């Protein structure tokens, strides 16, 4: 969680300085939920994160250098500087690159799980994330229905951050709570307060275990508030101050730090040392990537990254 926060704050400053092309979307306030999912999965699983899942990406095994390389367009990055920084992954390792059309990744994960089933692989879980706004798309409904009918080991995390960009919940859906939709699809639904790391680890971990044990799709609806705009281009002026001051407006990272200190699992000195070490790690990664080459159109083949014959590093 701390690494994701420090990294994203640095990326935001680089974006404001004109050093990053494309958008920068921060997961500030969503780190507990995202990290809990990445930590609950294991090697061989499928993970398809969304734009605010930097903590989950790191927990699932993404190297910080790969993240920075993608944001800064390095030719040495996993996507070779070809795309808009959030669409990164290594599909052959079960780490799927994001599709910006919201809801689409649910279908992709379902397809991956069915492929694993055809291969006879057992004990595999596929997980993906979406926001409250994305649950209103047709792709969301079609994919969740497919997952339910096929009883796929899918874990779907819905980060209800109260706004679909700037549209509040009461203009998005009429049901009392998004978790009620689980009943209509015949899937198991779970709710969690995403400002609480303990609760996220418990609920998300249980959902992953249920899917792995053969209980079919699991839908987790997490309540939280974005602690920044939709992206760095957005000032979030539409979020009421009263909501920011409410329980949902708590910073999950600060709450987790207070819990660790209260339980004496870490001392203030150790926390400061950890923070300093992470800041140094991020600065070193940035400095390394700034010295790396950008893509060269004179030598770029522009063939698909999965084309046979390419370095296996880039093959899907």
N, C-alpha and C positions, 0 to 999 in steps of 0.2 A: 504493500500500500504506500509506504513511504517513498520507495524508489519510483513508483509511478507518479506520485505527486511532484517530486523534485524534477523528474525528467520532463513532465508536461509543463511545469512552470518555466523551465528553460526553453522548451520548444515554443511556448507562447511568446517569450521575449524575442526569440529569433524570428518568429513570424511578424511581430510588430516592427522589427528592424528590417524587414524585407528580405530576409535570408531564406525563407521557406515559401515555395510556390504551392498553390492549392490551399485547402482549408486546414485549420487546426481546431480540433474538437476536444475539449478537456473532460476528463472523467471525474472532476472534483466533486466529491460528495457521493460517488458511486463506487469508490475503491473497495469498500468492505464486501459488497455484493459480488463485484467482478472477481476479486481475489479469491473469494470463497469457492466460486465455480472452478477457476483454474486449478486451485489446490485439490479439489474433490475429484478431478479427472486424473487419469493415469496414462502412461505410455500405451499407445494402441487405440485410444479413444479418438473421437472426432470433436474438434472445437472450432466453431465458426463465430468469432467475436464481432461486435459492432464497434461503432466509432468511439465509444466511451469505455472501452474495455482494456485499457493499457495495463491495468493491474492484473487482469485475468490472463492477458497475453504473456506477461512476465512470469506469472505463476505456472503457466502451462509450458514454459521453457523458452520463450522468445529471448534471444540475446539482445542486450541493450544496444550493442553496436549495430545489429541489424535494424532495430527500430530507428535509430538516428540516421543510418544510411538511407533508409527509405524516405524519411521526412525531408532529408536534404538532397535527395536525388543523386546519390552516389552510384556510379556504375558498378561498384562492388557489392551493392546491396542485393537482397534476395530477389527483387523484382527488376534489378539492373537499371534503376532510375527511370522506369517507363511510365509510372502511373502516379496517381494523386495521393500518395503517402498513406492513406488508410486502407488501401486495397492490397495488403501484403499478407503473405502466408507461405507455407510449404505443404501443399496438398498431400504429397506422398507420405508426410509425417503426421497426417491427420489434422494439420493446422490450415484451415481453409481461408483463402483470401476473400474479403468482404465484397459483396455486391451492394451497390448503393440503393437499388430499388428495394425499399423496405418490405420485409416479409419473404423476400426471395431466398434468403439463406436457409429458412426452415425447410423448403423443398429440397435444396441442395443436400442438407444433412440427411433428410429422409432417404434420398437417393443413395448417399454413401452408406447408410445403414442397411438398406436393401441389398446393395452390392456385397457388403460384408456377410449378410445372411446367405446369399447365393454361394459364397466361397466357403461356407460352413464355419465361419468364425463366430465364437460365442463370447459372452461377457463384455461385449463392446458397448459403450455408451456414446451417443452423439448429442452434443449440446450447442445451443445457439442462444443469442440474446436479441431482444427487441425492446423498443420503447412503447409507452402507452399509445402514442399516435399510430405506430405501425400495426397495432392490432385491428385497425379499421380497414386495412388493405385486403383485397381479395386473395392475395398470395398467402396471407396469414391463415385465413379460414380454410382454403383448399388444402394447404400443407398439414395443418393440425388435424383436419378430418382424415386425411390419408394416414397420418401417423397413428391415429386412434383405430382405424379399421385394420391396419396391419399390425397393431400392437407393437410398434417400434420402440426401442429403448431410447427415446428422445427426451431430453431435458430442455424445456423452453423457459428461459428467464425473461420475465417482463419487468423492466425497470420503469415503474410508474413514477416519473418525476414531475407529475401534475400538469405538464404542458407538452403538447405536440408542437414543437417550436414555440409559438406564442398562443396557441389555442388551449384553453383550460379544459380539464376533465369533463366539466358539465356540458361542453359543446362537442365532446368527442364520442361519448357513449351514454346510454340511458340506464344501463343496469346499475344496481346498487354498488357492486364491486366487480372489477375485472375478473377476479377469481371465480365468480359465479359462472363465467363462460365455460369453465372446465366441465361442469355438469352436462351442458348441452352437447359436448363432443364426446363424452364418455371417458374422460381422462381424469387423473387424480390432480387436484389443485391444492396448492400450499400458499400461505401468506407469510410475509416476513417484514419486520421493521428493518430497513436497510441502513439505518443510522447506527445499528448495533452489530458489531462484528461477531460477538458470540452467537447471536440469533442467526446471522447469515451462515456461519459455519455449520450450525446445527441443522437448519432447514434445508439449505442447499445440499449439504452432505447427505441428508436423509433422502432427498429427492433423487440424487445420483445413485444412491444405493438401491432404492426401490426400482429404478429403471434397469439397473444392472441385474437385479434378481428376477426380472421377467414380469414386472407389474405394469408394463406398458408406458406410454408417454406420461411425463410429469410436467405440470405447469406451475411455475413459481411466480407469484406476483409480489414484487417488492415495492414498498412505499419509501420514497425519498424525495429530495428536492435538488435540482441542479444548483450548484453553488457558483455557477458562472453562466454566461450566455449559452445559447445553442451552439455557437462556435465563437472564436475570438473576434469575429466580425460583428457580434451581436452584444448589446449592452444589457439585455434582459430587463429593460425598464418596465416591462409588462408584469413582472412578478411583484405582487403586493408586499410591502414591508412587513405587514402582519404575518404573512406566511413565512417569510425569511426568519422571523423571530420565534416562530412556533417550533414544536418538537421536530417536525420534518426538516427544518432548516439547520439542524445540528450537523456539524462536520464529523463524519464517521471516523476520520483519521484522528482528530483531536480527542474524540470520545474513547477510541481504542487506546490512545496513549495514556489518557487519564486512568483507564482501567488497569493497564499494565503497571503504572506507577502506584496506584492504590493497593494492588495485590502484591506489590514489591517484587514483581517478576523482572523489573528493570529499574535501575536507579536513574535519577536525572542526569548524572554524569555519563552513564552508559548510553542513554538516549541521545544526548548531545554528541557523543563520539560517533554513534551510528549515523546520525544525520550528517555530520561532517564527512564521514567516509563515503556516504552515498553521493553527496554533492561533488566530492572530488572525482568519483567514478563517472558521474555524468559529464563533468567538465572535460575529463580526459577523452571520453567517447566523442564529444563534440569536436574537440581539437583534432582528433585523429581523422574524423570524417571531413573536416574542412580542408584537409590536405589531399584528399582523394579525388580522382578524376570524375568529371561528369560524363554522361554518355556522349559518344562521338558519332554523329550521324554519318560520317564518312566511312566508318568501319562497322557500324551496327548492321546486323543481318535483318532485323525486324521480323524474324520468323517466330512462331509461337515458342514460349519457353519450354514446352513439353516436347518439342520436336526431337526425334531420335538423332543422336550424334552430338547434341549439345552436352556441355559439361554436366554430369549427373547432379551437381549441386543445384542446378536450376530446373531439372526435369521433374515434372509432377507425376 
